[in-house]
Every structure is written in structure tokens, then in C-alpha cells.
Amino acid sequence: MDRLKQLESFVSIATRGSLTAAAKAEGVAPAIMGRRLDALEERLGVKLLVRTTRRLTLTHEGSAFLEDCQRLLIDMANAEASVSAGGVKASGHLRMTAPAGFGRRHVAPLVPRFRELHPEVTISLNLSDRVVDLAGEGFDCAVRVGDMPDSSLVSLRLADNRRRCVATPAFIQRHGAPQHPSELSRFACLTLSSDASQTRGWAFRTPDAAGKLEVIHFKPHGPLDCSDGQVLHDWCLAGHGIAWRSTWEVEAEIDAGLLVPLLDEYAAPANGIYALFPHARHLPLRVRLWLDFLKQQYGRPEFWGEVR
């Protein structure tokens, strides 16, 4: 059995959520997809998916392998495109979407640079915190931040997204700095009321009684909260309290000395910044080039500290 076909079938099954949906997309019987998955798991010697009558669930090994397979298939498609396209230039219209705050800072400034490289591509950028239906609304790809839910979309991890507690030097001089997450209850914390990721609280990693590291969540309190991330960012810069922000939001200010990171030794593991796109064997050249461009830019260590 073709090893590449096994990988492609595994990615299709995992991203579409069922053998039936993956089989329908390829035009084969579900039993064929099942045999490919069984052969792959037997060859690797690990269980990749747990199958029940209701759903498929990725195992820990399957989740890590899925990301590697997606990256491999994208790299292979890009390699084929670079040969088959020859002198053909990227062209057509590229429609993409990104979260408003992240998009303003770290997607929009890259769009003119990309078009300078590919002048025959026209681009529409939608900035919205709404979860856009890519296929239903005609978008080629999306940039999203955070843990990715189960989806029929293919995800490509572009960079890590780490959260940090920050405050101004003046705030720290007046009020001191917490030495442990439990001490945050004594400080004015600035909370983002619209961010679903903060409903459980701010995440930290601390040792338990046995010395094993575990993730805990602290529910912050303070005199100010806001539904808009930029307003909360401005309040933090004005010295009104401690904020828990993504690195992409505060790295430039930290590098400039305007904000000071706190409790970094307790920082929770990073989630990700992803590009998402509909499952397709042959992505348009303009989409592949845009994804490569994003990964290259986000992969530069100095990128997140650049002022835009």
C-alpha cells in the first residue's frame, strides 16, 4: 500500500472527523479508508485515532503526527508546484481573514510586502474576531490564535503564542511585583471580559506537592475590565494594573522597556498561531506562497519585537 496515500487518508479522516466524510471526499468506500488507517497504525506501531460509534478522537501521538503529516504534505505540494509551475507567476485574488487585533499588528503590515513580491495577486483582508466560515464565505485561508478546535479545516502551525503577565516600571515601583501567581490577588489586574480563553482565568504552570509541574488557573480581579484588547493594552501602558497578554501584543513594548514581564518562570505552555484552509490536494499557488511567506516572517526571532 502506498505510504503517501496512507498519510493523506489519515489527514483527511482526522480533519474531517469521520471515515465516511473522508471517503466521500475521495470517492471511495469507507472500508478502504479504514484499511489505510489500520495499515498506517500497524506500520507505526501506535494508535492514532480512537474510534467509537459516534466520533473519532485523536490520541496524543495522533495529534502530534497529524501536525507533522500536514506540514509534510504542504511541503510536498509546494515542491511540486515550484517544478510544475516553472515560469508561471502567482496570480488571481487572495481572500483571507484574521482576528482584528492580531491582524492589525501582524498580518496587515505584511500584505503590501507580499504583493511587492507577487504583483499579479490582488488581496482582500478581512479583520474580524468572529469565527469565519471559510468555505461558506469564500475565503482562501485564515490566521487564528489559540488552541484549534476539531475542524474539517487543515491547520498549519506558524508560530508559538505565549502569554505573559506585564506591567509598567512605574506600576512596579509603586506597588511592587508578585513573586508567585497566588500573590496576584493583592494587585490590580486588568481583565479582558470578551476573551473566551480567559473565562477559566490566567494560566500558570507550578509544581504540585510531588514536585510535578501542573497548569493552574487564577481568576484575576481588579477595578477595570474591558471587552476590547487594545483598550486594555493602553490601560496597562498607562500604569493602571497588571495584564496577561500574548507575546505578539507586548513584545515590542517589553523590548523598548515600556513594559516589564512578570512571573515568567510560571508561564504556562504556549498554544499556537495557525493558518487554516479548506482541505484540498492542490492549493492555488497564491495561497501556498502566502502561507510560506507568513511562516518565514513569523519564524524570524526579531519579528515579534519589531514596531509597526
PyMOL commands that set and color helices and strands:
alter all, ss='L'
color gray80, all
select helices_A, chain A and resi 3-16+19-26+30-44+60-84+100-106+110-117+134-137+169-175+181-186+196-198+229-237+247-255+264-266+285-298+303-305
alter helices_A, ss='H'
color red, helices_A
select strands_A, chain A and resi 49-51+56-58+92-98+121-127+141-145+153-161+163-167+189-192+202-207+213-218+225-226+242-246+260-262+271-278
alter strands_A, ss='S'
color yellow, strands_A
deselect
rebuild
show_as cartoon
